[in-house]
Amino acid sequence: MTAASPIAFERISDWSGSYGLPNFAAVEDDDFRPAFDAALSAHDAEIEAIAQSEAAPTFENTIEALELAGKGLSRVSALFFNRAGAHTNPAIQELEREIAPQLSRHYSRIAMNKPLFQRIDTLFRRASTLDFTTEQFRVLERSWKGFVRSGANLAEEDQTRLAAINERLATLGARFGQNVLADEQSWQLLLDKTDLDGLPDFVRDAMASAASDRGADGRYAVTLSRSIIEPFLTFSEQRDLRETAFKAWTARGENPGDTDNRPLIAEILKLRAEKAKLLGYENFAAYKLEDTMAKNPDAVNALLQTVWEPAVRHAADEEAALADIAAAEGNNEPIAPWDWRHYAEKLRRQRFDFTEEELKPYFQLDRIAEAAFDVGGRLFGLDFERLEGVKAYHPDVRTFAVKNRSGDTIGIFLADYFARSSKRSGAWMSAFASQHRLEGGQLPLIYNVMNFAKPREGSPALLSLDDARTLFHEFGHALHGLLSDVTYPSVSGTSVSRDFVELPSQLYEHWLTVPEILRKHAVHYRTGEPIPQQLLDKVLAAARFNAGFATVEYTASALIDIAYHTAADVEDPAAFEAASLEAIGKPAAIEMRHRSPHFLHIFSGDGYSAGYYSYMWSEVLDADAFSAFEETGDAFDASMAERLRTHVYSAGGAVDPEETYTAFRGRLPTPEALLKKRGLVQDAA
């Protein structure tokens, strides 16, 4: 520990500012290393005090003490990993590579602390004789299972090997993510005005802004930010440029040299398989799925195959329609992956008589954010007050106090919407602090990060319909954290099984296209006029358009994920990916949504490893859940909204997910709800 440790640690962990937020401006990059040293040391001391206590184990002196331990480390980690994901730089990336294995070693020591586990094990075995609440038993059970699944019952030699595996996996995961970001940062396709055929003004403006940010004023840059690359692929009339851009997009993490993720994937998969065997599981998927709603790989594959076959048939019909349009324009080549979005947009215009360019002026970022807040107000009685004087971790970030019907602040929400080169791609929700009621309680401090194209100064940020859905999706996650109402931190908010965590977010997307929400908030950025009813009707009619494509590109990724994590050995990930896709009959014209070398969900850490299917599992739930509102005839039915809040958004992990969903809906759903939502019912019949 360095001499500066106490000062740096105090600066980072003292969250005594407005609403309990960190003092972001006071934190320097150089503070993190000594702050981590101090926080890790303090947490070690807290763990030892619990483990070595001479008092007989009780829930309060063991489980509750563990819940409260490591507050300083949680704060340092929350600030650091926010910076590493949303506003990184070489110094932070270097420290991330150092700290990832160090944190792994730290948590391995805790998981393999025999005196500590003995105390937890004693309580767990006596649980039936003790007067625990439902939440207390859930917290105890999850703690016990967590220790067992982390090697607490292994022989010392196997514990040592498991710790080494976890440390190496942490290193590889950090490197994997940084390699993808490096490829995204380094690639650009600079164009001139003569190269912009077909591109609407909003795409040209975004490309001009991106070029200016990269020091190329007067030119237009295609970057690998989804908010630029997807509309470019949709509208550009120059097939050769679409091909160049698409191949660069899908080659992230696959370029020879220092950023090549293929050897990392092979090592990650080998280590995960070894870890699973050490812990007594047939494969890594069996290990990961044990504590989920799905329970095992067979259940996951059954769901995915139920959807895959009708989706492929549906996509074949879509491809034939696209080929007809291409042929009419003189392009008789087979539809390629870089063609699909382009001709799909033309087909949508032909069938539904509207274009994204016509629609986008009605989807202003500020108004869509207001729409998300409005839905939260109507469903849950929330109000969002902009905190103008509160500084966040970047000037683009907006901060809001979230208040209930009584005017009490129940949490803080931070929104970070715009793409920048220092931010990893994608969209996510995270927390600086999660809600709980111990020791006076903790307000949830929740943030959303997205990558929308930042407009030129003075111009509004306009979203596509998909962008708007992304905003609603991530805000659904945010509400899951903000509305949490539990006692213990470990079951707060989104601390639920992986295949349940997407329910609140995917369900929230449904309210974006509720007609009264669109009529109120989808207003033209120049005239202020609401979206015309005729255009609104077309948008709603086209809700299931291109469903085959969307389902195939997602499901292909989910199937590959499960295939990787049930395979006995994967020496060549590229060959394995190709063979697996051929075996399931993936259409050549559709690329999987996340190719393996940039599949951050499953290889940059193991959060969604053997778990990418969870979006679809949750979609079965969300399709059925929104039907509950439709059945009442009111998308904002007060009684149904109260049940939704109680049993889904506020329950956290304090209740088993099957039990809490059944308490909301009265039953568990079947995949038919999903097939109906995606318009695949007839195909599946």
ZALO-567640 format. One record per residue (C-alpha): x, y, z; residue in three letters. Coordinates in pm, whole numbers, padded with zeros to 5 digits, always signed. Last residue first. Layout:
XYZAla/...
***
This chain:
-04834-02420-03628Ala/-04491-02262-03591Ala/-04513-02062-03911Asp/-04859-01939-03820Gln/-04737-01824-03480Val/-04431-01636-03604Leu/-04564-01281-03570Gly/-04299-01185-03314Arg/-04553-01128-03036Lys/-04740-01446-03126Lys/-04425-01654-03112Leu/-04340-01500-02775Leu/-04682-01573-02622Ala/-04666-01926-02766Glu/-04346-01987-02568Pro/-04552-02077-02256Thr/-04630-01851-01962Pro/-04620-01915-01585Leu/-04937-01864-01385Arg/-05133-01611-01175Gly/-04970-01316-01346Arg/-04808-01119-01063Phe/-04785-01393-00798Ala/-04677-01633-01074Thr/-04393-01398-01162Tyr/-04289-01381-00795Thr/-04296-01757-00750Glu/-04107-01834-01069Glu/-03850-01567-00983Pro/-03785-01699-00627Asp/-03834-01408-00388Val/-03582-01165-00235Ala/-03399-01142-00569Gly/-03539-00799-00645Gly/-03901-00766-00536Ala/-03957-00405-00639Ser/-03985-00424-01021Tyr/-04148-00767-01052Val/-04390-00861-00772His/-04474-00530-00613Thr/-04437-00303-00915Arg/-04623-00537-01147Leu/-04900-00588-00891Arg/-04938-00211-00858Glu/-04942-00172-01237Ala/-05215-00439-01267Met/-05435-00252-01019Ser/-05370+00083-01183Ala/-05439-00025-01542Asp/-05188+00173-01749Phe/-05213-00018-02078Ala/-05591-00025-02031Asp/-05818-00283-02196Gly/-05776-00516-01897Thr/-05660-00800-02125Glu/-05402-00569-02276Glu/-05248-00518-01932Phe/-05207-00891-01873Ala/-05087-00927-02233Ser/-04792-00712-02126Phe/-04686-00991-01891Ala/-04720-01268-02152Asp/-04493-01092-02399Ala/-04258-01003-02113Asp/-04230-01361-01984Leu/-04155-01521-02321Val/-03924-01226-02380Glu/-03740-01315-02060Ser/-03646-01652-02205Trp/-03551-01476-02529Met/-03321-01228-02358Tyr/-03197-01512-02137Ser/-03058-01705-02436Tyr/-02737-01503-02390Tyr/-02683-01705-02074Gly/-02420-01970-02139Ala/-02186-01677-02072Ser/-02404-01374-01995Tyr/-02210-01240-01697Gly/-01890-01433-01777Asp/-01646-01148-01821Gly/-01575-00999-02162Ser/-01641-01338-02326Phe/-02017-01396-02309Ile/-02180-01055-02346His/-01877-00910-02525Leu/-01925-01126-02833Phe/-01660-00939-03034His/-01452-01235-03155Pro/-01757-01468-03144Ser/-01983-01289-03390Arg/-02263-01096-03225His/-02592-01054-03411Arg/-02530-01360-03628Met/-02497-01269-03994Glu/-02797-01308-04222Ile/-02768-01367-04598Ala/-02604-01707-04553Ala/-02913-01840-04376Pro/-02817-02035-04063Lys/-02879-02405-04117Gly/-02827-02535-03763Ile/-02528-02746-03866Ala/-02381-02471-04083Glu/-02386-02231-03788Leu/-02212-02487-03569Ser/-01945-02558-03831Ala/-01868-02187-03881Ala/-01851-02114-03507Glu/-01633-02419-03443Phe/-01397-02323-03726Ala/-01362-01971-03587Ala/-01328-02098-03229Pro/-01038-02334-03316Asp/-00944-02554-03019Glu/-01295-02595-02882Val/-01324-02900-02657Asp/-01602-03096-02489Ala/-01870-02862-02614Ala/-02152-02756-02378Thr/-02032-02398-02333His/-01954-02329-02697Tyr/-02284-02477-02816Ala/-02479-02269-02561Ile/-02322-01947-02689Asp/-02358-02056-03052Ile/-02732-02111-02998Leu/-02773-01765-02843Ala/-02584-01599-03129Ser/-02796-01778-03391Ala/-03106-01680-03194Thr/-03028-01309-03227Tyr/-02956-01301-03602Glu/-03244-01541-03673Val/-03504-01354-03469Thr/-03425-01015-03620Ala/-03422-01153-03976Phe/-03749-01342-03934Gly/-03914-01044-03765Ala/-03846-00817-04065Asn/-04183-00645-04010Phe/-04353-00732-03683Arg/-04420-00373-03574Ala/-04508-00262-03928Ala/-04877-00209-03850Ala/-04781+00004-03551Leu/-04561+00228-03765Val/-04827+00252-04037Lys/-05095+00351-03786Asp/-04863+00617-03645Leu/-04804+00753-03995Leu/-05180+00786-04054Gln/-05233+00929-03707Gln/-04981+01202-03782Pro/-04694+01224-03529Ile/-04760+01523-03309Pro/-04681+01871-03443Glu/-04397+02053-03271Gly/-04305+02207-03605Thr/-03929+02158-03612Arg/-03865+01854-03388Tyr/-04183+01683-03500His/-04366+01529-03206Val/-04350+01171-03082Ala/-04422+01253-02717His/-04799+01284-02684Lys/-04918+01081-02982Arg/-04652+00817-02915Leu/-04757+00777-02553Ile/-05128+00765-02641Glu/-05060+00500-02907Pro/-04872+00255-02679Val/-04559+00207-02887Thr/-04306+00300-02618Leu/-04509+00110-02356Trp/-04400-00228-02493His/-04032-00150-02432Glu/-04095-00171-02056Tyr/-04148-00547-02081Leu/-03801-00590-02229Gln/-03641-00405-01938Ser/-03840-00557-01650Pro/-03805-00910-01797Leu/-03433-00892-01878Glu/-03327-00989-01524Val/-03531-01310-01523Phe/-03298-01524-01735Asp/-02993-01404-01543Arg/-03138-01488-01204Ser/-03195-01183-00986Val/-02968-00915-00842Ser/-03129-00651-01068Thr/-03274-00455-00777Gly/-03143-00570-00441Ser/-03088-00932-00340Val/-02727-00893-00221Ser/-02800-00553-00065Pro/-03044-00680+00202Tyr/-03367-00516+00316Thr/-03563-00502-00008Val/-03766-00244-00200Asp/-03615-00201-00546Ser/-03795+00068-00742Leu/-03477+00243-00860Leu/-03293-00075-00959Gly/-03571-00232-01164His/-03649+00120-01284Leu/-03300+00139-01435Ala/-03348-00193-01613His/-03668-00057-01767Gly/-03470+00257-01857Phe/-03233+00033-02050Glu/-03519-00106-02256His/-03691+00230-02305Phe/-03370+00382-02442Leu/-03310+00076-02661Thr/-03665+00099-02795Arg/-03601+00461-02891Ala/-03283+00358-03070Asp/-03479+00092-03261Asp/-03736+00355-03363Leu/-03451+00567-03490Ser/-03343+00859-03278Leu/-03293+01228-03343Leu/-03055+01440-03137Ala/-03154+01802-03193Pro/-02922+02044-03373Ser/-02763+02344-03206Gly/-02414+02198-03194Glu/-02389+01902-03429Arg/-02565+01587-03319Pro/-02424+01311-03095Lys/-02492+00967-03238Ala/-02655+00749-02975Phe/-02425+00523-02775Asn/-02601+00440-02448Met/-02523+00431-02076Val/-02792+00420-01808Asn/-02721+00500-01442Tyr/-02856+00411-01100Ile/-02783+00551-00753Leu/-03023+00357-00528Pro/-03079+00530-00193Leu/-02922+00334+00092Gln/-03072+00242+00427Gly/-03032+00355+00786Gly/-02796+00075+00884Glu/-02957-00184+00655Leu/-03251-00089+00435Arg/-03118-00160+00085His/-03100+00009-00257Gln/-02799-00038-00480Ser/-02506+00202-00519Ala/-02306+00327-00818Phe/-02540+00122-01030Ala/-02545-00016-01382Ser/-02757-00009-01694Met/-02626-00090-02040Trp/-02604+00007-02404Ala/-02359-00102-02670Gly/-02013+00014-02758Ser/-01737+00093-02512Arg/-01691+00458-02428Lys/-01374+00665-02476Ser/-01445+00717-02847Ser/-01773+00888-02772Arg/-02137+00790-02821Ala/-02410+00993-02652Phe/-02675+00894-02396Tyr/-02536+00906-02044Asp/-02842+00923-01816Ala/-02802+00939-01437Leu/-03089+00841-01206Phe/-03098+00912-00833Ile/-03328+00733-00590Gly/-03637+00735-00371Ile/-03666+01110-00322Thr/-03986+01184-00131Asp/-04251+01394-00305Gly/-04542+01193-00166Ser/-04617+01045-00509Arg/-04261+00917-00537Asn/-03948+01106-00643Lys/-03654+01028-00870Val/-03385+01294-00858Ala/-03231+01332-01202Phe/-02879+01370-01343Thr/-02784+01421-01708Arg/-02444+01301-01835Val/-02291+01482-02134Asp/-02044+01673-01914Pro/-01889+01347-01791His/-01864+01182-01444Tyr/-02158+01379-01303Ala/-02190+01738-01185Lys/-02502+01841-00993Val/-02622+02194-01060Gly/-02896+02111-01306Glu/-03064+01835-01109Leu/-03352+01737-01340Arg/-03656+01621-01141Glu/-03811+01288-01240Phe/-04155+01207-01093Asp/-04280+00857-01016Leu/-04637+00737-00960Gly/-04566+00378-01066Phe/-04749+00319-01392Leu/-04835+00671-01502Arg/-04515+00828-01370Gly/-04290+00559-01510Gly/-04467+00594-01844Val/-04403+00969-01835Asp/-04035+00916-01754Phe/-03993+00695-02062Ala/-04184+00953-02267Ala/-03960+01231-02135Glu/-03659+01032-02257Ala/-03837+01001-02592Ile/-03889+01378-02593Arg/-03526+01457-02521Asp/-03399+01209-02780Leu/-03623+01346-03051Gln/-03825+01080-03230Phe/-04068+01266-03456Tyr/-03795+01373-03700Pro/-03706+01000-03732Lys/-04025+00881-03899Leu/-03985+01026-04248Glu/-03618+00932-04263Glu/-03708+00587-04129Glu/-03934+00548-04429Thr/-04310+00517-04473Phe/-04545+00350-04719Asp/-04611+00026-04529Phe/-04537-00237-04790Arg/-04311-00044-05027Gln/-04138+00153-04753Arg/-04081-00166-04559Arg/-03943-00330-04872Leu/-03704-00040-04928Lys/-03586-00060-04566Glu/-03544-00436-04602Ala/-03337-00373-04914Tyr/-03073-00177-04727His/-03088-00379-04406Arg/-03026-00702-04599Trp/-02758-00592-04842Asp/-02450-00607-04618Trp/-02547-00963-04520Pro/-02557-01062-04888Ala/-02869-01109-05101Ile/-02775-01332-05395Pro/-02656-01143-05703Glu/-02914-01022-05954Asn/-02871-00651-05882Asn/-03044-00467-06167Gly/-03275-00251-05957Glu/-03570-00485-06014Ala/-03337-00768-05912Ala/-03272-00601-05575Ala/-03644-00562-05511Ile/-03713-00926-05597Asp/-03419-01038-05384Ala/-03567-00856-05084Leu/-03896-01046-05122Ala/-03709-01377-05144Ala/-03510-01286-04833Glu/-03827-01218-04636Glu/-03974-01555-04730Asp/-03651-01724-04625Ala/-03655-01524-04299Ala/-03997-01668-04209His/-03870-02021-04264Arg/-03563-01948-04053Val/-03780-01794-03778Ala/-04016-02093-03777Pro/-03718-02324-03715Glu/-03537-02108-03463Trp/-03824-02034-03222Val/-03889-02383-03086Thr/-03517-02451-03133Gln/-03428-02172-02890Leu/-03676-02291-02627Leu/-03563-02654-02647Ala/-03198-02547-02649Asn/-03246-02361-02321Val/-03433-02648-02157Ala/-03162-02893-02265Asp/-02889-02662-02133Pro/-03016-02683-01771Asn/-03204-02495-01496Lys/-03405-02261-01725Ala/-03518-02044-01432Met/-03157-01998-01329Thr/-02929-02134-01053Asp/-02818-02450-01234Glu/-02766-02265-01561Leu/-02404-02157-01506Lys/-02275-02500-01401Tyr/-02466-02692-01669Ala/-02340-02442-01926Ala/-01983-02492-01805Phe/-01989-02866-01866Asn/-02066-03194-01690Glu/-02058-03030-01349Tyr/-01862-03142-01041Gly/-01694-02817-00936Leu/-01361-02918-01082Leu/-01536-03019-01404Lys/-01699-02675-01435Ala/-01368-02499-01383Lys/-01201-02714-01647Glu/-01472-02625-01899Ala/-01435-02257-01812Arg/-01059-02278-01858Leu/-01087-02436-02202Lys/-01352-02186-02311Leu/-01143-01888-02201Ile/-00832-02028-02370Glu/-01006-02076-02704Ala/-01171-01734-02679Ile/-00839-01564-02604Leu/-00680-01724-02911Pro/-00958-01571-03124Arg/-00949-01226-02966Asn/-00700-01067-03206Asp/-00626-00719-03068Thr/-00247-00754-03061Asp/-00216-00867-03420Gly/-00447-01019-03677Pro/-00797-00869-03687Asn/-01070-01084-03537Glu/-01175-00869-03241Gly/-01399-00656-03461Arg/-01438-00838-03793Ala/-01819-00803-03808Thr/-01803-00424-03824Trp/-01509-00419-04066Ala/-01694-00658-04297Lys/-02007-00443-04281Phe/-01819-00122-04361Ala/-01642-00264-04666Thr/-01959-00433-04792Glu/-02166-00118-04751Arg/-01898+00076-04937Leu/-01909-00171-05227Asp/-02289-00160-05232Arg/-02309+00215-05277Gln/-02675+00308-05227Glu/-02620+00381-04859Ser/-02947+00378-04662Phe/-02959+00076-04434Thr/-02590-00004-04408Leu/-02525+00360-04317Phe/-02816+00352-04072Pro/-02656+00050-03900Glu/-02298+00180-03898Ile/-02378+00517-03745Ile/-02578+00445-03427Ser/-02404+00106-03403Arg/-02069+00281-03352Ser/-01826+00115-03590Leu/-01749+00442-03764Thr/-01844+00577-04107Val/-01685+00918-04124Ala/-01789+01213-04341Tyr/-01552+01491-04453Arg/-01540+01865-04402Gly/-01350+01844-04075Asp/-01136+01530-04044Ala/-00993+01559-03694Gly/-01160+01251-03546Arg/-01434+01451-03373Asp/-01493+01629-03705Ser/-01538+01295-03881Ala/-01790+01181-03618Ala/-01985+01507-03655Ser/-01990+01470-04033Ala/-02108+01111-03999Met/-02389+01211-03764Ala/-02493+01493-03996Asp/-02486+01266-04301Arg/-02702+01010-04121Val/-02957+01273-04015Phe/-02957+01423-04364Asp/-03059+01104-04540Pro/-02799+00882-04706Leu/-02901+00756-05049Gly/-02582+00853-05227Asp/-02320+00972-04977Leu/-01997+00889-05160Asp/-01983+01208-05372Thr/-02000+01412-05053Lys/-01666+01267-04940Asp/-01600+00962-04729Leu/-01371+00857-04445Leu/-01414+00494-04341Leu/-01305+00457-03980Gln/-01136+00192-03771Trp/-00908+00259-03473Ser/-01166+00319-03200Gln/-01379+00014-03277Glu/-01075-00213-03300Asp/-00942-00079-02969Ala/-01285-00124-02806Leu/-01292-00488-02913Val/-00941-00544-02778Asn/-01031-00378-02448Gln/-01323-00614-02400Gly/-01112-00925-02461Phe/-00830-00796-02237Arg/-01062-00756-01940Ala/-01208-01103-01996Gly/-00865-01262-02034Leu/-00740-01119-01704Thr/-01054-01224-01517Ala/-01031-01571-01670Leu/-00671-01599-01550Arg/-00770-01514-01195Glu/-01064-01752-01201Asn/-00845-02036-01325Ile/-00580-01968-01059Ala/-00847-01968-00787Ala/-00983-02297-00919Leu/-00634-02451-00912Arg/-00580-02348-00550Thr/-00923-02474-00454Gln/-00845-02806-00624Asp/-00532-02849-00414Glu/-00719-02750-00096Glu/-00993-03004-00152Ala/-01318-02855-00270Leu/-01615-02772-00046Asn/-01577-02393-00064Ala/-01523-02405-00439Gly/-01704-02099-00575Ser/-02028-02290-00637Arg/-02025-02390-00269Val/-01967-02031-00158Phe/-02239-01894-00383Gly/-02479-02169-00277Lys/-02436-02070+00087Trp/-02478-01698+00012Ser/-02782-01763-00206Arg/-02939-01977+00067Glu/-02870-01720+00338Leu/-03010-01431+00130Val/-03314-01636+00031Arg/-03365-01739+00394Phe/-03351-01376+00504Gln/-03597-01273+00233Glu/-03852-01535+00334Thr/-03816-01430+00698Thr/-03605-01651+00922Phe/-03719-01801+01253Asp/-03463-02076+01294Leu/-03523-02451+01306Thr/-03548-02495+00928Ser/-03231-02288+00881Ala/-03011-02515+01095Arg/-02816-02656+00799Arg/-02787-02309+00646Phe/-02670-02152+00972Leu/-02395-02408+01021Thr/-02290-02378+00655Asp/-02255-02000+00688Ile/-02034-02035+00996Arg/-01833-02314+00836Gln/-01792-02098+00525Phe/-01620-01827+00726Leu/-01391-02073+00904Pro/-01299-02230+00566Lys/-01215-01911+00374Asn/-01236-02045+00019Met/-01495-01796-00107Ala/-01312-01510+00064Ile/-00976-01603-00085Arg/-01138-01641-00428Ser/-01286-01292-00389Tyr/-00942-01137-00341His/-00775-01342-00612Arg/-01042-01232-00862Ser/-01001-00871-00752Leu/-00628-00896-00823Gln/-00695-01062-01160Pro/-00915-00768-01272Ala/-00697-00500-01106Ile/-00396-00522-01333Glu/-00572-00529-01670Arg/-00809-00260-01545Glu/-00508-00054-01434Leu/-00372-00053-01789Glu/-00714+00036-01925Gln/-00749+00325-01680Ile/-00412+00466-01784Ala/-00488+00417-02156Pro/-00821+00603-02137Asn/-01180+00517-02040Thr/-01500+00715-02026His/-01802+00482-02013Ala/-01667+00134-01953Gly/-01347+00186-01755Ala/-01489+00497-01588Arg/-01793+00310-01462Asn/-01563+00025-01367Phe/-01359+00258-01148Phe/-01645+00438-00979Leu/-01829+00118-00888Ala/-01508-00057-00784Ser/-01407+00223-00544Val/-01756+00228-00396Arg/-01784-00148-00360Ser/-01438-00161-00202Leu/-01543+00098+00055Gly/-01862-00089+00140Lys/-01672-00416+00175Gly/-01870-00564+00462Ala/-02238-00478+00508Leu/-02385-00793+00354Glu/-02115-01001+00520Leu/-02220-00866+00860Ala/-02581-00949+00777Glu/-02481-01307+00699Ile/-02246-01362+00993Thr/-02316-01158+01306Asn/-02683-01090+01222Glu/-02781-01432+01088Phe/-02620-01594+01387Thr/-02294-01786+01422Pro/-02182-01860+01778Ala/-01952-01588+01906Ala/-01578-01645+01886Glu/-01553-01437+01570Ser/-01273-01554+01343Gln/-01471-01554+01018Ala/-01648-01223+01083Ile/-01331-01038+01190Ala/-01139-01199+00903Glu/-01391-01070+00651Ile/-01372-00715+00789Glu/-00991-00717+00782Ala/-00984-00840+00422Asp/-01233-00566+00329His/-01007-00298+00475Ala/-00705-00432+00285Ser/-00900-00444-00040Leu/-01021-00086+00010Ala/-00673+00048+00087Ala/-00513-00117-00215Asp/-00805-00020-00438Phe/-00768+00343-00329Ala/-00395+00330-00399Pro/-00458+00219-00758Arg/-00766+00436-00814Phe/-00630+00774-00719Asp/-00404+00808-01022Asp/-00708+00843-01249Asp/-00818+01146-01052Glu/-01138+01170-00848Val/-01234+01520-00731Ala/-01471+01586-01020Ala/-01680+01277-00945Phe/-01762+01378-00588Asn/-01967+01065-00534Pro/-02345+01098-00496Leu/-02519+01088-00159Gly/-02805+01312-00271Tyr/-02567+01608-00304Ser/-02219+01521-00184Gly/-02124+01297+00107Ser/-01996+01009-00102Trp/-01658+00970+00065Asp/-01522+00651-00096Ser/-01316+00810-00373Ile/-01150+01093-00180Arg/-01110+00879+00132Glu/-00938+00605-00064Phe/-00706+00853-00233Ala/-00609+01007+00101Ile/-00569+00674+00279Pro/-00365+00524-00007Ser/-00119+00810-00058Ala/+00152+00639+00145Ala/+00134+00342-00090Thr/+00000+00000+00000Met/
***
